[in-house]
Amino acid sequence: MIRTLFAALLVASVTAGFGVVASAPAVAQDASAATPMFIKKQRPNQYLAKDKLIGAKIRDPQGKIIGDVEDLVLNFNDRVVGIVMGVGGALGFGEKRIAVRLAALETREFKGKPSLVLDTTREDLKAMKAFVRLAPRKSLLERAKEKARELADKTKATASDAYKKAKDATKKGIDRAKELSRDAIEKAKERVKPADQQSN
């Protein structure tokens, strides 16, 4: 299956089709114009990349495993130009990702099973710099979420400022009311005193 898969990837990278799925010989296409838009279920002659390719082990020429396929590199014409492989590390920790051109991979049989082979050594892979990945373009949904968070933050800040101003104004009003009531009480006391003194 890896041999068929690898052949499909090579065809996809050379032809002007729409990527691996559209160009792969293992995926039959209905030539009729009435082909439905959706695929209801996987057919026996179809495969998913995550089942057969993503995670596939890559070996050196001696058959030792040197990495595994983690992703595909496609160009803007949707052609597969390479794979991203994880190398080094232990149990997924400290692993480095390196991209390899599709043409550098070949298939060979090891213990009766076809395998992806890269003509290199572990030492060469250790010396390689990690693959530099661009930040993926944000989807419309991600951009909408960011805008909503931004508006929520602005609203929260505005509401916080308004609350603080109202609180300050209320405090000033209460302080002023206390001051006026103290003055009124003092004046009332002064008026009451002479009346008390008169009654004595």
N, C-alpha and C positions, 0 to 999 in steps of 0.2 A: 504493500500500500504506500509506503514512503516513496518507492521508486515512481509510482504513478503520480503521487503528490508532487514530487520534485519535478517530474516531467511537466505537470500542469503549471507549476510555478515558472518554469523556463518558457513555456509557451506564452504564459501571461505576460512575461517581461519583454518578450520579443514582438508579439502581435499588437495590433492596435485595438484590442477589445476593451471591455470595461472591467479590467481587473481579473483577479484569480477566478472568481466564480463564473463570470461570463465567458472567459477564454479557456477554462480548464476542460480537457477532453473527457474527464470523468463525470462531468455534469451535462446530462443530455438536455437539449433545448427543443421545445416544440416549435416547429417552423410555422405553424398556422398563425394567422393574424388574430385568432380568438384566444390567445394565451392569457390566462387570468393574471391579475396583478399580484395576487398573493400566493404563497406556497403553503399549502395546508399541512403537509408532513414531509419528512425526509424520505427520499427513495433509497432503495438498496444501493444504487450506483452513485449516490451523493454522500458527501462527508462534510463535517464542520471543521474548520481550521483548528479550533480548540481541542477537538478529539484526536486529530492525527498529526498536526503540525506544531501548534503551540505546546511547548513542553517536550517536544521530541529531543532526544539526546543527540549531541554532535560529538563525533569521535575524531581522534587524530589518526594518521595513517596506520599506526600500530593497533588501532582498535580501542584505545583507552578513551573513556568519556572525558571531554574537556569543557563541556558546557551544554546548555539547552536553549532551544528556541523560545524566546519570550514575546516577540512581536515581529511584524512585517514592516518594511519600509516601502512606501508606495510614492510614486511621483504624482504630479497634477493630472497626468493622463490615466491615473488609476492603474499603472503598471507596477508590479512588484519589482523593486530594484535591489532589495537586500533583506536580510533578517537581522533582528537584534537578538544577541545571545547573552545569556548570563554566564559568567565565568568566576571561578574562585569562590571563596566564602565557605561557610559550613551551615547546613540546615537553613539556607536562605539568608543568613546574616553575613554582612561584609561582601556581598556579591557585587561584581562590577559588570556593567553592561557594555558590550562592544557590538558595533554594527559590522556586518560582513556582506560584501557584494554577492549577489546570487550566483554569479559566474564562478566564484571561488569555491562554491560547494559542489560536491559530487556525491554519487551514491555508490556504495560498495557493500558487499555482503560480508557480515561477520556472524559466524555460527549459524549460517543459513538464513539470516534475516537481513534485509536491506537496511542500510544506515546512512545517515548524512555524514560526510567526511569533510574535514577542513585540513588542508596540508599545512599544519603549524604545530607548535609545541606549547605546553603550559607556560614555559618560561617566556616565550614570545607574547602570549596573551597577558601575562603579568606585567610585561614591559609596556604594553599598549595603553594609551590614554583612554579613559572612559568615553563612550559615545555621548555627544552633546545634543540633548533634545531641546527643541524649541518649545516654548509654552504653547499648548494647543489653543486654537482659536476658541473663544467662548461662544457657547450656543446662545440662541435668542432667549431661551429660558434662563440661563445663567445671568445674562445681561439684565433681564427683567427683574430677577431676584436682587441683583446688586442695586438697581435703581430703587426698588422698594425699600431696601435697607437704608439707602442714603436718605430717602424721603422720611422714613421713620426716625432716623437719627436727627434730621433737621427739625421735624415736628416735636420730637422729645426735647431738643435743646430750646426751641421756641417756647414750648409749654413750661419748661423749667424756668426760663427767664421770666415769663409772665407770672408764674407762681411766686417767684422770688420778689418781683416788683409789687405784687398784690400783698404779699406778706409784710414787706417793708412799709407799704402805705398803711396797712391795717395797724401795724405796731405804732406808727407815728400818730394815727388817729386815736388809738387807745391811750397812748402817752399824753396826747393833748387833752383828751377827755378827762383823764385822771387829774391833770394839772388844773383844768377849769373847775372840776368838782371840788378839789382841795380849796381853791380860791373861794368858791361859793360857800363851802362849809365854814371857812374862816370868817367870811363876811357875815354869815348867819350867826356865828358865835358872837361876833362883836355886837351885833344888833340885839342879841338875847341878853347879853351881860348887863347893859344899862337897865333893861327892864327888870332884871333880878335885883339889881342894886337899888332900884327905885322902890321895889316892894319891901325891902328891909328898912 
